[in-house]
Amino acid sequence: MKTIKDSVHDHIVVDGVARDLLDTPAVQRLRNIAQLGTVSLVYPSANHTRFEHSLGVYHLACEALEHLGIGGIEADRVQAAAILHDVGHGPFSHNLEELTHRKTGRYHDDVHDLLAVGEIGDVLREHDLEPDAVADLVAGNGRFGQIVSGELDVDRMDYLVRDAHHTGVPYGTIDHGRLVRELRFADGELVLAEGNVQTAESLLVARALMNPTVYSHSVARISKAMLRRAGEQLLEAEETDAHTLQRMDDHDLIVSLRSSDATGEFSRRLDHRDLYKRAVWAEIDDVPGGIIEADHEAIREFEREIADLANVDPETVIIDVPARPSMKESTTRVLVNGDVRQLGRQSPLVDALRAAQYSQWRLGVYSSDDVREPVGRAAVDVLGLDIDGPLVTEVRDGLYATLDQFVD
């Protein structure tokens, strides 16, 4: 047994299979992967890691298992999945995941091969746990997989509180203790017990508020987009391959970017926080649907067209198109008068939060500061943006007072 002092949950007791997994290289690697990627360029104290988060998820999983009355081999599997749920992450967490997925076909929760070999596989088998069964739980499969990955998972409970704590932003503060205590199984589905509609709403509101202030902060989005472009250049220069990139930690990637002629400029800018600026910042109703649904190659072609029209280097233009707004938490299930109901059909808050999420969506076109005026004008034309009002006036006239309020 090992007791670890945690900044969020105080003392965490790690025992059994989780204790033996803790010191495996794959889990220790998570000490060198930032939980929030480049968000520390916005919130300097946001330097917590995937390792800390994994301990927190394990801790909450243990509490959930106790309250649900689950023990034995099933509890061991869930505890192992909780401590291992992030071992598939690449450097800077989610930032490069779309890039490596295009090359490998794998996301971070596809860990079957990773868990089957090496020290992790050995530890799991020593505890009579089948690696594939644990990997299925990491992916959220089955009855107990919902505890680790689902609408009411302990992963979400920990990262909201932890991210709020380390950024200093108060919006992610939720009553995770109550959430864990009120978990129940009903017809094989993980639900919140009677009288907990507001408890479920708190999870929804916390995520809705953290998204624009932390996860999708404009400067965080710009730095993430620049890091993705640098990673893509690294692969195109054949300095590494996608499988190797997936297994790097943050330090490995930084060294690779600094060492490559292909990525030297992006590396310098990220090191010095000399970030691109917003040439265009467009609301969802102003963006043609074909742009939002376009695949990566189509977006790259749009970038080349914008650069050509603006007469600038194509590498100085980045288009950042978020996915359409979604709210997974709205499918959270709660017991109401003995019936299992989805929160989206029970809570009037859901529609309001969906509307807020929709209004916060922005397409970004980023460029170096010295060329953002011609890039902004070209982007409006090439993308067919239906922008009208102060922002388009600024783009057309080269005035960026409104934009500069929001970009440090």
Buried (B, 14 or more C-beta within 10 A) or exposed (E): EEEBEBEBBEEBEBEBBBBBBBEBEBBEBBEBBBBBBBBBBBBEEBEBBBBBBBBBBBBBBBBBBEEBEBEEEBBBBBBBBBBBBBBBBBBBBBBBBEBBBBBBEBBBBBBBEBBBEEBBBEBBEEBEBBBEBBBBBBBBBEEBBBBBBBBBBBBBBBBBBBBBBBBEBEBBBBBBEEBBBBBBBBEEBBBBEEEBBEBBBBBBBBBBBBBBBBBBBBBBBBBBBBBBBBBBBBBEEEBBEBEEBBBBBBEBBBEBBEEBEBBBBBBEBBEEEEBBBBBBBBBBEBBEEEBBEBEEEBBBEBBEBBBEBBEBEBBBBBBBBBEEBEBEBBBBBBBBEEEBBBBBEBBEBBEEBBEBBBEBBBBBBBBBEEBBBBBBBBBBEBBEBEBEEEBBEBBEEEEBEEBEEEBE
